[in-house]
């Protein structure tokens, strides 16, 4: 459905509301994201932008597991430590 051009008004509205809070969310979460994880996310994002145009929506939407369970545990530990320090 996202390949349709021009996008219908309903999809434009959905997309805009879907990303409305991303900048604030990034600002809140970026300090807790270890640099090595941030690099992996950036590399994966760039790689996804260069995917062939012929892929169907499901193929383009499926993302690899960029942030691992170990990464999440480390971020939770760092966030807890930061809260304790005030």
Long-range contacts (C-beta under 8 A, 24 or more apart in sequence): 1-57, 2-57, 3-57, 32-75, 32-78, 32-79, 32-82, 33-75, 34-71, 34-74, 34-75, 34-78, 37-66, 37-67, 37-71, 37-75, 40-66, 40-67, 41-66, 41-67
